[in-house]
Amino acid sequence: MFIGEGPGEIEDQVGRPFVDEAGQLLEKMINAMGLKREQVYICSIVKCRPPNNREPSADETATCTPYLLEQIETVRPRAIVTLGRPATQFLLQSKLSMSKLRGQWQSWRGIQVMPTYHPAYVLRQYTRQTREAVWSDLKQVLDALGMSLPPRTAE
């Protein structure tokens, strides 16, 4: 399961999470793990876009997260990847920064949680260091799930 912050304008219109440019990058990340989008569950802490695409307020988060918790209980994922600070801080009930949380296994109700950077952040900070950090996190997820990296294909 991948949990992000909330829908952007395109996602709000389409009614499907992660379909914009950040969503395309997330799909590439999932594919690089040897998975297809259809094999993972993607959701957000809030279910509609806050005005001016700002971070969700505490009230908005409190209103939407019971539904998120039901989604987690229904899906019963073997691992959760939180994408970005708002999703990570909500799920882990932590105020620590992403630089302190990302790449470090956490636990939520017995489910392993791997915090990593949001794909939109990766696009804004498109450096080798940022991309390698996220890939390192995703490789840890594969390892924890007992999955191996897919063979590399020539491009």
C-alpha angles and dihedrals in degrees: 000000000000118000122195135178104262145300123299123216095281093046090049090053096044097039093226126106124245103008098133127081091291088050091053089053091048089052090052089050091051091048091049087057088059093254136113125229089247090061095060133055116235122193143143139233091241124037102210133043117264115231114282089009090277125158112283114265122237090257093051091048092048090050096050105034098077086066090049091052089052089051091053092047091049097046094039093199121204088222138007125214111201113207112213138341102296094053093042095047092047097049095042095036088228134138093201117123123256090249088061096041105037117099093015119109114238132177132232117186090331095313119117112242124199113193115207139160120287114252090240089058090049089053091050093045097037097171130136089245094055094046092047091050092054092044090051089053093049092048088055088054091052091049093049090051091050092245125136128220113268117248113271116251126211113251 
